[in-house]
Amino acid sequence: MDDIVVAFANLFGWVMMIIFIILVYIAAEWMVATYAWVWIIPLAILYFIFKKRKANSNLD
């Protein structure tokens, strides 16, 4: 009887872990799909500003 309980507990643990991983993956995909432009645009602006600053400092 104990072996069955242990086996069921292990199976339940694996199932919960898999469900958790799937939920995290879905959440990450959803965040990337909806918020990609929110963090890509500022990063691009910062990148161009940094590039311009570097170019200007090289000229000096």
C-alpha positions as CSV (number, residue, x, y, z in Angstrom):
1,M,0.0,0.0,0.0
2,D,2.8,2.4,0.9
3,D,4.6,1.7,-2.4
4,I,1.4,2.7,-4.3
5,V,1.1,6.0,-2.3
6,V,4.8,6.8,-2.9
7,A,4.4,6.1,-6.6
8,F,1.3,8.2,-6.8
9,A,3.0,11.0,-4.9
10,N,5.9,10.9,-7.3
11,L,3.6,10.9,-10.4
12,F,1.6,13.8,-8.9
13,G,4.9,15.7,-8.3
14,W,6.0,15.1,-11.9
15,V,2.6,16.1,-13.3
16,M,2.5,19.3,-11.2
17,M,6.1,20.2,-12.3
18,I,5.2,19.7,-16.0
19,I,2.0,21.8,-15.7
20,F,4.1,24.5,-13.9
21,I,6.7,24.5,-16.7
22,I,3.9,24.7,-19.4
23,L,2.2,27.6,-17.6
24,V,5.6,29.4,-17.2
25,Y,6.3,28.9,-20.9
26,I,2.8,30.1,-21.9
27,A,3.2,33.2,-19.6
28,A,6.6,33.9,-21.1
29,E,5.3,33.6,-24.7
30,W,2.3,35.8,-23.9
31,M,4.6,38.4,-22.2
32,V,6.9,38.4,-25.2
33,A,4.1,38.7,-27.6
34,T,2.3,41.6,-25.8
35,Y,5.2,43.5,-24.2
36,A,8.0,42.9,-26.7
37,W,7.7,46.4,-28.2
38,V,7.5,47.9,-24.6
39,W,11.1,46.9,-23.9
40,I,12.5,46.6,-27.4
41,I,11.9,50.2,-28.3
42,P,13.6,51.7,-25.2
43,L,16.5,49.3,-25.6
44,A,16.8,50.3,-29.3
45,I,16.7,54.0,-28.4
46,L,19.3,53.5,-25.6
47,Y,21.5,51.5,-28.0
48,F,21.4,54.2,-30.7
49,I,22.1,57.0,-28.1
50,F,25.1,54.9,-26.8
51,K,26.3,54.3,-30.3
52,K,26.1,58.0,-31.2
53,R,27.9,59.0,-27.9
54,K,30.6,56.4,-28.7
55,A,31.0,57.8,-32.3
56,N,31.2,61.4,-31.0
57,S,33.8,60.5,-28.3
58,N,35.8,58.7,-31.0
59,L,35.8,61.9,-33.1
60,D,37.1,63.9,-30.1
